[in-house]
């Protein structure tokens, strides 16, 4: 039933802390439709190594699947790497058959080679000496067919193993992202209200949606490919050394150059990816704020300024994204150029080795294939640098959320009330948002069960802060608050808030039916109980005029019901939850007079038999309160009943007279 106190309530607008430096926006972040006036910067250095290691630790629960994936990858790469070497045997068989058909039948290979040397054809003799041909015999298509079938079988096995490896990689990544989303969700539930006061909603949404999605895509595309590429490099290098150490050394000469080029380009791309995702968060925050406050933006004629800020963020995002993608995109063509140079060197030297008889034609063919296979995974790893940098930048933003300072944990052995009567006491309570700026100092107050306490005062006096302390949205910095004699700090927040119902100025409804919204605070409530609560709070009167009645679906913004009707639904929700303590925060400040009368009657039914705290600007709505507290600058300057405070002719009388005088002016 509990929900955070609305930051939009009129009484709390001056009571929020000054935004400080958080893991997201910079200081001075504006909230609401006025945010388009704020300029923010969230650039910070990227700890690529630290964030990458943390990402790997995040995969630890999937170690069994990772081990199986590694085995499959080794088997797949092994079968793939064996293919060119065996295929080279087919080339040797074909070449030997061509040479054997042209050689005179009946002679031996040694005789043919010796005859060539005697005729001064030593180079051709060296070449044929390395070929296993039989004079007079052509191509042995049977053996060639067996070799080709063997290679085909190897490639089929490699494809099946690669498919299984991809399936397991997808499972590993999606399970890890599932856990990460759960961690982000539970983290949001553990963050103090002050954190949300400092963060634009769009920025937080971007971290738990866009950034996690980008991280999932990065891991999906790179995890398996990097593993396969590294294994391919090892396997291909081994085969190259087996075939020809000299050619292997030539092929390796280009590797340091490739690594150096990739590192230099990647270093220039890193800051751009950080800026790209930080700007994405700011742009999302601006769009979310402008959408939710679009009516206010239009009322004040700020569409131009809003569009200008959007264009500014959009231009920054375009520039950073362009630079990040362009710079990182330079890696692949650079690597391909280096790879082509390597290919030329291998082809020239390999041809000379064949001519000298040191290598067979099939071995050189296999080596050329291996040289291409060797540079290809290096190119792939380098080309994935942009994905890795983008993913790690997103990971760092998500980790910053997960590392944000949490609210104080609940006690290990909490006290649980079985039967809450509702006596609330503030005992020498002090509170401050910033250590050097006091807000509430040495406040003491006792509220008996069933009493209705009204809290009035100017904006910024500490009215909403008082109930936020009671709900433990913030923790007191001195003194204590008790419920039936038990310090609320000794209770779990869930238990405390389960005993409390809140009706806020900004009525919050979720996408669902009216019945589901009313039953939100009472799980398992029957239809009869829902209707009874609706009747007691005057919801039933307008629900029955709707075509679908209680099954009418309300959208997330509650746009298909009026403001007053939304407020009545939230009161019915609190009524059905049957809380011991009730908090009404400016529940009638934005409705017409007729609806206000209905809401007042509904709240009277709701307050009956419950300890109630009513925050109000309209003093006419709290005449019947058992106790009225007048707050100024975080202190209670007056307390008493309506009549007593008027007779005292103090702060309350001045507030009341000011409102009465304003009402007379409005009537005139």
C-alpha positions in Angstrom: 0.0 0.0 0.0 2.9 2.3 0.6 4.5 4.4 -2.0 7.1 7.1 -2.0 5.9 10.5 -1.1 5.2 12.5 -4.1 7.8 15.1 -4.9 5.2 17.0 -6.7 3.1 17.8 -3.6 2.7 21.4 -2.9 3.8 21.1 0.6 7.0 19.4 -0.2 8.2 21.4 -3.1 10.7 23.3 -1.0 11.7 20.4 1.2 13.9 18.4 -1.1 17.6 18.2 -0.7 19.9 20.1 -3.1 20.9 17.6 -5.7 24.4 16.3 -5.2 26.8 14.4 -7.3 25.5 10.9 -8.0 26.6 8.2 -10.4 24.5 9.7 -13.1 23.7 13.3 -13.7 26.0 16.1 -12.6 25.1 18.6 -9.8 22.3 21.0 -10.5 20.0 18.5 -12.3 16.6 20.0 -12.7 13.4 18.0 -12.4 10.1 18.2 -14.2 9.3 20.3 -17.2 11.7 23.0 -16.3 14.6 20.6 -16.9 15.1 21.9 -20.4 16.7 24.9 -18.8 19.4 22.8 -17.2 22.7 21.9 -18.9 24.3 18.7 -17.6 27.5 16.8 -18.2 28.2 13.3 -17.2 31.5 12.6 -18.9 33.9 10.6 -16.8 36.9 8.3 -17.5 36.1 4.7 -18.5 37.8 2.0 -16.3 37.8 -0.5 -19.2 39.9 -3.1 -17.4 38.1 -3.0 -14.1 34.6 -3.0 -15.7 35.7 -5.9 -18.0 36.9 -8.0 -15.0 33.6 -7.3 -13.2 31.7 -8.4 -16.3 33.6 -11.7 -16.2 32.9 -12.2 -12.5 29.2 -11.7 -13.4 29.4 -14.8 -15.5 30.7 -17.0 -12.7 27.3 -18.7 -12.0 27.4 -20.1 -15.5 30.8 -21.8 -15.1 29.5 -25.3 -15.9 27.9 -24.1 -19.2 31.0 -22.0 -20.0 33.2 -25.2 -19.6 30.9 -27.1 -22.0 31.0 -24.2 -24.4 34.8 -24.1 -24.2 35.0 -27.9 -25.0 32.6 -27.4 -28.0 34.6 -24.4 -29.2 37.9 -26.4 -29.0 36.3 -29.3 -30.9 34.7 -27.0 -33.5 38.0 -25.1 -34.1 40.0 -28.3 -34.2 37.8 -29.8 -36.9 37.8 -26.5 -38.8 41.6 -26.1 -38.6 42.2 -29.7 -39.9 40.2 -29.0 -43.0 42.7 -27.0 -45.1 45.5 -29.5 -44.3 43.5 -32.5 -45.4 42.2 -30.5 -48.4 45.8 -29.8 -49.4 46.2 -33.6 -49.8 43.5 -33.5 -52.5 45.5 -30.8 -54.3 48.6 -33.0 -54.1 46.7 -36.0 -55.4 45.4 -34.0 -58.4 48.8 -32.4 -59.1 50.5 -35.8 -58.8 48.0 -37.3 -61.2 48.6 -34.6 -63.8 52.4 -35.0 -63.6 52.1 -38.8 -63.6 50.0 -38.8 -66.8 52.6 -36.7 -68.6 55.6 -38.9 -67.4 56.5 -41.9 -69.5 54.9 -45.1 -68.3 57.2 -47.8 -67.0 59.8 -45.4 -65.6 60.2 -44.7 -61.9 59.9 -41.3 -60.2 63.7 -41.3 -59.5 64.4 -41.9 -63.2 62.2 -39.1 -64.3 63.8 -36.6 -61.8 67.3 -37.8 -62.8 66.5 -37.3 -66.5 65.4 -33.7 -65.8 68.6 -32.9 -63.9 70.7 -34.3 -66.7 68.8 -32.1 -69.2 69.6 -29.0 -67.1 66.1 -28.6 -65.6 67.2 -28.7 -62.0 64.4 -26.4 -60.7 61.7 -28.6 -62.3 63.4 -31.7 -61.0 63.4 -30.2 -57.4 59.7 -29.4 -57.8 58.8 -32.9 -59.0 61.0 -34.6 -56.4 58.5 -33.3 -53.7 55.5 -34.7 -55.6 54.4 -38.3 -54.9 53.5 -39.2 -58.6 53.6 -42.6 -60.5 54.7 -42.2 -64.1 52.0 -43.3 -66.5 49.2 -43.0 -63.9 46.6 -40.2 -63.9 44.5 -38.7 -61.1 43.2 -41.2 -58.5 39.7 -39.9 -58.3 38.8 -42.5 -55.6 41.4 -41.1 -53.2 40.5 -37.5 -54.1 36.8 -38.3 -53.4 37.6 -39.8 -50.0 39.7 -36.8 -49.1 36.8 -34.4 -50.1 34.3 -36.5 -48.2 36.5 -36.4 -45.1 36.8 -32.6 -45.4 33.0 -32.3 -45.9 32.4 -34.4 -42.8 34.8 -32.3 -40.7 33.1 -29.1 -41.8 29.6 -30.5 -41.0 30.8 -31.6 -37.6 32.3 -28.1 -37.1 29.0 -26.5 -38.1 27.0 -28.6 -35.7 29.5 -28.0 -32.8 29.3 -24.2 -33.6 25.5 -24.3 -33.5 25.5 -25.9 -30.1 28.2 -23.5 -28.9 26.0 -20.6 -30.1 23.0 -22.0 -28.3 24.9 -22.3 -25.0 26.4 -18.9 -25.4 22.9 -17.4 -25.8 21.8 -19.3 -22.7 24.8 -18.0 -20.7 24.3 -14.4 -21.8 20.5 -14.3 -21.3 20.7 -15.9 -17.9 23.4 -13.4 -16.9 21.3 -10.4 -18.1 18.2 -11.9 -16.3 20.2 -11.8 -13.1 21.5 -8.3 -13.8 18.0 -7.0 -14.4 16.9 -8.6 -11.2 19.9 -6.9 -9.4 18.9 -3.6 -10.9 15.3 -4.0 -9.8 16.1 -5.0 -6.3 18.7 -2.2 -6.1 16.1 0.4 -7.0 14.0 -0.9 -4.1 16.9 -0.5 -1.7 17.9 3.0 -2.8 16.9 5.9 -0.5 14.3 8.5 -1.7 17.1 11.1 -1.9 18.7 9.1 -4.8 15.5 9.5 -6.9 15.3 13.2 -6.0 18.7 13.6 -7.8 18.1 11.5 -10.9 15.9 12.3 -13.9 13.5 9.4 -14.5 14.7 9.0 -18.1 18.3 8.6 -16.9 17.4 5.7 -14.6 15.2 4.1 -17.2 18.1 4.3 -19.7 20.4 2.5 -17.3 18.1 -0.4 -16.6 16.8 -0.7 -20.2 19.0 0.7 -23.0 22.3 0.0 -21.2 21.5 -3.5 -20.2 20.1 -4.3 -23.7 23.3 -2.9 -25.2 25.4 -5.0 -22.8 23.4 -8.1 -23.7 23.9 -7.5 -27.4 27.6 -6.9 -26.9 28.1 -10.1 -24.9 26.0 -12.1 -27.4 28.0 -10.9 -30.4 31.5 -11.0 -28.9 31.6 -13.7 -26.2 31.4 -16.7 -28.5 33.3 -15.0 -31.4 36.2 -13.9 -29.2 36.6 -17.4 -27.8 36.4 -19.0 -31.3 38.8 -16.4 -32.7 41.4 -16.9 -30.0 41.2 -20.7 -30.3 41.4 -20.4 -34.1 44.6 -18.2 -33.8 46.2 -20.9 -31.6 45.1 -23.8 -33.8 46.1 -22.1 -37.1 49.4 -21.0 -35.7 50.2 -24.5 -34.6 49.4 -25.9 -38.1 51.4 -23.2 -39.8 54.5 -24.0 -37.7 54.0 -27.7 -38.5 53.9 -27.0 -42.2 56.7 -24.4 -42.4 58.4 -22.6 -39.5 59.8 -20.0 -42.0 56.4 -19.1 -43.4 55.0 -19.0 -39.9 57.6 -16.4 -38.9 56.7 -14.3 -41.9 53.0 -14.5 -41.1 53.7 -13.5 -37.4 55.6 -10.4 -38.4 52.4 -8.5 -39.1 50.8 -9.5 -35.7 52.5 -6.8 -33.5 51.7 -4.2 -36.2 48.0 -5.3 -36.1 47.9 -5.2 -32.3 49.5 -1.8 -32.2 47.1 -0.3 -34.8 44.0 -1.8 -33.0 45.2 -0.5 -29.6 45.9 3.0 -30.9 42.6 3.3 -32.7 40.6 1.7 -29.8 42.2 4.2 -27.3 40.8 7.1 -29.3 37.4 5.5 -29.6 36.9 4.8 -25.9 36.0 8.3 -24.7 33.5 8.7 -27.5 31.6 5.6 -26.5 31.4 6.9 -22.9 30.1 10.2 -24.2 27.7 8.5 -26.5 25.9 6.5 -23.8 26.0 9.3 -21.2 24.4 11.6 -23.8 21.8 8.9 -24.6 20.8 8.9 -20.9 20.5 12.7 -20.8 18.4 12.7 -24.0 16.1 10.0 -22.7 15.7 11.9 -19.4 14.8 15.1 -21.4 12.3 13.3 -23.6 10.7 11.6 -20.6 10.3 14.8 -18.7 9.0 16.7 -21.7 6.5 14.0 -22.4 5.1 13.8 -18.9 5.0 17.6 -18.6 4.0 18.4 -22.1 0.9 20.3 -21.0 2.9 22.6 -18.7 5.5 23.2 -21.4 2.8 24.3 -23.8 1.0 26.4 -21.2 4.2 28.4 -20.6 5.1 28.5 -24.3 8.4 26.7 -23.8 8.2 24.4 -26.8 11.0 26.3 -28.6 13.3 26.1 -25.6 12.4 22.4 -25.2 13.1 21.7 -28.8 16.4 23.6 -28.6 17.6 21.5 -25.7 16.5 18.4 -27.5 18.4 19.5 -30.6 21.4 20.2 -28.5 21.4 16.7 -26.9 20.6 15.1 -30.2 23.4 16.9 -31.9 25.8 15.9 -29.2 24.6 12.3 -29.4 25.0 12.4 -33.2 28.5 13.8 -33.0 29.7 11.4 -30.3 28.1 8.4 -31.9 29.5 9.3 -35.3 33.0 9.7 -33.9 32.8 6.6 -31.9 31.6 4.4 -34.8 33.9 6.1 -37.3 37.0 5.8 -35.3 36.4 2.2 -34.2 35.3 1.4 -37.7 38.7 2.2 -39.0 40.1 -0.8 -37.2 38.8 -3.4 -39.6 40.0 -1.8 -42.9 43.4 -1.2 -41.3 43.6 -4.8 -40.3 42.4 -6.0 -43.7 45.2 -4.0 -45.3 47.8 -5.5 -43.0 46.3 -8.9 -43.7 46.6 -8.5 -47.4 50.3 -7.5 -47.1 50.8 -10.7 -45.1 49.0 -12.7 -47.8 51.3 -11.4 -50.5 54.4 -12.2 -48.5 53.2 -15.7 -47.8 52.2 -16.3 -51.4 55.6 -15.2 -52.8 57.8 -17.0 -50.3 55.6 -20.1 -50.4 55.8 -20.2 -54.2 59.6 -20.1 -54.0 59.6 -22.9 -51.4 57.5 -25.1 -53.8 59.8 -24.3 -56.6 62.7 -25.4 -54.5 61.0 -28.6 -53.5 60.9 -27.8 -49.8 57.1 -27.8 -49.7 54.4 -29.4 -51.8 51.8 -27.5 -53.7 49.1 -28.8 -51.3 51.1 -27.7 -48.3 51.4 -24.1 -49.6 47.8 -24.1 -50.5 46.9 -25.1 -47.0 49.3 -22.5 -45.6 47.8 -19.8 -47.7 44.4 -20.8 -46.3 45.8 -20.8 -42.8 47.3 -17.4 -43.3 43.9 -16.0 -44.2 42.4 -17.9 -41.3 45.1 -16.5 -39.1 44.5 -12.8 -40.0 40.7 -13.2 -40.1 40.2 -13.9 -36.3 42.7 -11.1 -35.5 40.7 -8.8 -37.7 37.4 -10.0 -36.0 38.8 -9.4 -32.5 40.0 -6.0 -33.5 36.7 -5.1 -35.3 34.8 -6.1 -32.1 36.7 -3.4 -30.2 33.9 -0.9 -30.9 31.3 -3.4 -29.6 33.4 -4.1 -26.5 34.0 -0.5 -25.7 30.3 0.4 -26.2 29.3 -2.6 -24.0 31.8 -1.8 -21.3 30.7 1.8 -21.2 27.1 0.6 -20.7 28.2 -1.9 -18.1 30.0 0.9 -16.1 26.8 2.9 -16.1 24.8 -0.1 -14.8 27.5 -0.9 -12.2 27.4 2.8 -11.0 23.7 2.2 -10.3 24.4 -1.1 -8.5 27.1 0.6 -6.5 25.0 3.6 -5.4 24.7 4.1 -1.7 21.8 2.2 -0.3 19.4 3.1 2.5 20.2 1.7 5.9 19.4 -2.0 6.1 16.5 -3.3 8.2 17.4 -4.7 11.7 18.6 -8.3 11.9 16.0 -9.1 14.5 13.1 -6.7 13.8 10.2 -6.1 16.1 6.9 -7.0 14.6 3.6 -5.6 15.8 0.7 -8.1 15.9 -1.9 -5.5 16.8 -1.1 -1.9 15.9 -3.2 0.7 17.8 -1.7 3.7 16.1 0.0 5.8 18.7 2.8 7.8 17.1 5.4 9.8 19.0 8.2 12.0 17.7 10.8 12.2 20.5 13.4 15.0 20.1 13.6 14.3 16.3 16.2 16.2 14.3 16.8 15.9 10.5 18.8 17.5 7.9 19.4 16.7 4.2 22.9 18.2 4.4 25.0 17.9 7.5 25.5 21.7 7.7 22.0 22.8 6.9 19.5 21.9 9.7 15.8 21.5 8.7 14.1 19.9 11.8 15.6 20.4 15.2 14.5 18.8 18.5 10.8 18.2 17.4 8.6 16.3 19.9 5.0 15.3 19.3 2.6 12.6 20.5 -0.5 11.5 18.5 -2.9 9.2 20.2 -4.7 6.3 18.4 -7.6 7.5 16.2 -6.6 11.1 16.3 -6.5 13.3 13.2 -3.5 15.6 13.1 -3.4 18.3 10.5 0.0 19.8 9.5 0.0 23.3 7.9 2.6 25.9 7.1 4.3 27.6 4.3 6.1 25.8 1.5 9.4 24.4 2.7 8.4 24.3 6.3 9.0 20.6 6.6 5.4 19.2 6.4 6.0 16.4 3.9 9.5 15.7 5.4 7.7 14.9 8.7 5.6 12.1 7.2 8.6 11.0 5.1 10.5 10.4 8.3 7.5 8.5 9.8 7.5 6.3 6.7 11.3 5.9 6.8 11.8 7.3 3.3 14.5 9.3 5.1 16.2 8.4 8.4 16.2 10.8 11.3 19.6 12.3 12.2 18.7 12.6 15.9 16.0 11.4 18.3 13.5 8.7 17.4 10.0 8.0 16.1 7.9 5.4 17.8 4.8 3.4 16.9 3.0 2.1 19.9 6.2 2.6 21.9 8.4 0.8 19.5 11.1 2.7 17.6 10.2 2.5 13.9 13.9 1.9 13.2 13.6 -1.5 14.9 10.8 -2.5 12.5 11.3 -3.5 8.9 10.3 -0.9 6.4 7.9 -3.4 4.8 6.1 -4.1 8.1 6.0 -0.4 8.9 4.6 0.6 5.5 2.2 -2.2 5.5 0.5 -0.6 8.4 0.4 2.8 6.7 -1.8 4.1 3.9 -1.0 7.1 1.8 -3.2 9.3 -0.5 -1.0 11.8 -2.3 -1.6 15.0 -4.2 -0.5 13.3 -7.4 -2.8 10.3 -7.7 -0.9 7.4 -9.1 -2.8 4.7 -11.1 -1.3 1.9 -13.1 -2.4 0.4 -16.3 -5.2 -2.0 -15.4 -8.9 -2.1 -14.5 -10.5 0.2 -11.9 -11.1 -2.9 -9.7 -7.4 -3.9 -9.9 -6.3 -0.4 -9.0 -8.6 -0.4 -5.9 -7.4 -3.8 -4.8 -3.7 -2.8 -5.3 -3.1 -2.5 -1.6 -5.1 -5.6 -0.5 -3.9 -8.7 -2.3 -6.7 -11.3 -2.7 -9.6 -8.8 -2.1 -12.9 -10.1 -3.3 -15.2 -8.2 -5.7 -17.6 -7.6 -2.8 -14.9 -6.0 -0.7 -13.8 -3.9 -3.7 -17.3 -2.6 -4.3 -17.9 -2.0 -0.6 -14.7 0.2 -0.5 -15.8 2.0 -3.6 -19.2 2.7 -2.1 -17.8 4.0 1.1 -15.5 6.4 -0.8 -18.0 7.6 -3.5 -16.2 5.8 -6.3 -19.2 3.5 -7.0 -21.3 6.5 -8.1 -19.2 7.3 -11.2 -18.0 3.8 -11.9 -21.5 2.6 -12.6 -21.9 5.3 -15.3 -18.9 3.7 -17.3 -19.7 1.1 -20.0 -17.5 -1.5 -18.5 -18.0 -0.5 -14.8 -15.3 -1.9 -12.6 -13.7 -3.6 -15.6 -12.9 -0.3 -17.2 -9.3 -0.3 -18.2 -7.3 2.8 -17.1 -4.1 3.7 -19.0 -0.8 4.4 -17.2 -1.5 8.1 -17.2 -5.1 7.7 -16.0 -6.2 9.8 -19.0 -9.7 8.3 -19.3 -10.8 9.4 -15.8 -10.8 12.9 -14.3 -8.4 14.2 -11.7 -11.1 14.0 -9.0 -12.1 10.4 -10.0 -8.5 9.3 -9.9 -8.1 10.8 -6.4 -11.3 9.0 -5.2 -9.9 5.7 -6.6 -6.7 6.2 -4.6 -8.8 6.9 -1.5 -10.8 3.7 -2.1 -7.5 1.8 -2.5 -6.3 3.1 0.9 -9.7 2.3 2.4 -9.6 -1.3 1.3 -6.0 -1.8 2.7 -7.3 -0.9 6.2 -4.1 0.7 7.4 -3.6 1.6 11.1 -2.0 5.0 10.1 -3.3 7.2 7.3 -1.3 10.0 5.6 -3.2 12.4 3.3 -0.9 14.7 1.5 -2.8 17.6 -0.2 -5.4 15.1 -1.5 -7.9 17.8 -2.5 -5.6 20.6 -3.8 -6.2 20.1 -7.5 -9.9 19.4 -7.8 -13.1 21.4 -8.1 -15.3 22.4 -5.2 -17.9 19.8 -5.8 -15.4 17.0 -6.1 -13.6 18.3 -3.1 -16.8 17.8 -1.0 -17.0 14.2 -2.2 -13.3 13.6 -1.5 -13.8 15.2 2.0 -16.7 12.8 2.7 -14.6 9.9 1.4 -11.6 10.9 3.6 -13.9 11.2 6.6 -14.9 7.6 6.1 -11.4 6.6 5.6 -10.0 8.4 8.7 -12.6 6.9 11.0 -10.9 4.9 13.7 -7.4 5.5 12.3 -4.5 7.7 13.3 -4.4 10.2 10.5 -1.9 12.8 9.4 -3.3 15.4 7.0 -1.1 17.9 5.1 -3.2 20.7 3.8 -2.9 24.2 2.3 -6.6 24.7 2.3 -7.3 25.4 6.0 -11.0 25.0 5.5 -10.5 21.3 5.0 -9.0 20.7 8.5 -11.4 22.5 10.8 -12.4 19.2 12.5 -8.9 17.9 13.1 -8.2 16.8 16.7 -4.8 18.6 16.5 -3.4 21.1 14.1 0.3 21.6 13.9 1.7 24.8 12.4 5.2 24.4 11.1 7.8 27.0 10.1 11.4 26.3 9.2 11.2 22.7 10.4 9.8 23.6 13.8 6.3 23.4 15.3 5.5 26.9 16.2 1.9 26.3 17.2 -0.4 23.4 18.0 -4.0 23.1 19.1 -7.6 22.9 17.6 -8.9 25.2 15.0 -10.8 27.4 17.5 -7.9 27.5 19.9 -5.4 28.6 17.3 -7.7 31.3 16.0 -8.1 32.7 19.5 -4.3 32.7 19.9 -4.1 35.1 17.0 -0.7 33.6 16.0 0.8 32.1 12.8 -2.3 29.9 12.2 -4.7 32.9 12.5 -2.6 34.9 10.0 -2.6 32.0 7.5 -6.3 31.5 7.9 -7.0 35.3 7.6 -4.8 35.4 4.5 -6.7 32.6 2.8 -10.1 34.0 3.8 -9.1 37.5 2.5 -7.9 35.9 -0.8 -11.2 34.0 -1.1 -13.1 37.3 -0.7 -10.9 39.0 -3.4 -11.6 36.1 -5.7 -15.4 36.4 -5.1 -15.3 40.1 -5.7 
